Amino acid sequence: MKWPKWSIVRSETGDFMPIFFGTIMVLVSLPAFVMLLLNPDANSDAIRYPLLVFLGFGVVLGTGFIGLGIRVCSLPGSLTYRVTHGRIFSR
């Protein structure tokens, strides 16, 4: 399967920028998402649900960027390369 090229990834091997961006997105979005989910403020229903959607999208997008970064940075033949390229059961 041909994977699409991302403009954030500059080379085939060793580009850490997707991991960097994904980590920042997750570290910014996840604590606020968890606090808003577990301990909402009284009478905050008007902003609570749109903010949960926005922060949840940030967590999912950040996790995707971390996965893309691991995919780009993994070396051929390693377990992370086989897992991220869908070749876990092949030799």
C-alpha positions as CSV (number, residue, x, y, z in Angstrom):
1,M,0.0,0.0,0.0
2,K,1.3,3.4,-0.9
3,W,1.3,5.8,2.1
4,P,0.6,9.5,1.5
5,K,3.4,11.9,1.9
6,W,3.0,14.5,4.6
7,S,4.6,18.0,4.2
8,I,5.6,17.9,7.9
9,V,7.9,14.9,7.2
10,R,11.0,16.0,5.3
11,S,12.9,12.8,4.8
12,E,12.3,9.1,4.7
13,T,14.2,8.3,7.9
14,G,14.9,10.1,11.1
15,D,12.6,13.1,11.1
16,F,11.4,13.7,14.7
17,M,9.1,16.7,14.0
18,P,5.8,14.7,14.0
19,I,6.7,13.2,17.4
20,F,7.5,16.7,18.7
21,F,4.2,18.3,17.4
22,G,2.1,15.3,18.5
23,T,3.6,15.3,22.0
24,I,2.9,19.0,22.4
25,M,-0.7,18.6,21.2
26,V,-1.3,15.7,23.6
27,L,0.3,17.4,26.5
28,V,-1.8,20.5,26.0
29,S,-5.2,18.8,25.2
30,L,-5.2,15.7,27.4
31,P,-5.2,17.3,30.9
32,A,-7.9,19.7,30.1
33,F,-10.0,17.0,28.4
34,V,-9.7,14.7,31.4
35,M,-10.5,17.5,33.9
36,L,-13.5,18.7,31.9
37,L,-14.7,15.1,31.6
38,L,-14.3,14.1,35.2
39,N,-14.9,17.4,37.1
40,P,-17.1,19.8,35.1
41,D,-18.0,23.2,36.5
42,A,-21.6,23.9,37.5
43,N,-23.7,25.5,34.7
44,S,-21.0,25.0,32.1
45,D,-23.0,22.9,29.7
46,A,-23.1,25.6,27.0
47,I,-19.3,25.5,26.5
48,R,-18.6,22.0,27.9
49,Y,-19.6,19.8,25.0
50,P,-18.0,21.9,22.2
51,L,-14.8,22.1,24.2
52,L,-14.8,18.4,24.8
53,V,-15.1,17.8,21.1
54,F,-12.3,20.3,20.3
55,L,-10.0,18.9,23.0
56,G,-10.8,15.3,22.0
57,F,-9.9,16.1,18.4
58,G,-6.6,17.6,19.6
59,V,-5.8,14.4,21.6
60,V,-6.7,12.2,18.6
61,L,-4.7,14.3,16.2
62,G,-1.7,14.5,18.5
63,T,-1.8,10.7,18.9
64,G,-1.9,10.4,15.1
65,F,1.2,12.6,14.8
66,I,3.1,10.6,17.4
67,G,2.2,7.4,15.4
68,L,3.4,9.0,12.2
69,G,6.6,10.1,13.9
70,I,7.3,6.6,15.2
71,R,6.6,5.3,11.7
72,V,9.1,7.6,10.1
73,C,11.8,7.2,12.8
74,S,11.7,3.4,13.0
75,L,14.5,1.5,11.4
76,P,13.8,-1.3,8.8
77,G,13.8,-4.7,10.5
78,S,12.9,-3.4,14.0
79,L,9.7,-4.4,15.7
80,T,8.4,-0.8,15.6
81,Y,9.0,-0.7,11.9
82,R,7.0,-3.9,11.4
83,V,4.2,-2.8,13.6
84,T,3.8,0.6,12.1
85,H,4.1,-0.6,8.5
86,G,1.6,-3.5,9.0
87,R,4.2,-6.2,8.6
88,I,4.0,-7.7,12.1
89,F,3.4,-11.3,10.9
90,S,5.7,-11.3,7.9
91,R,9.4,-12.0,7.9
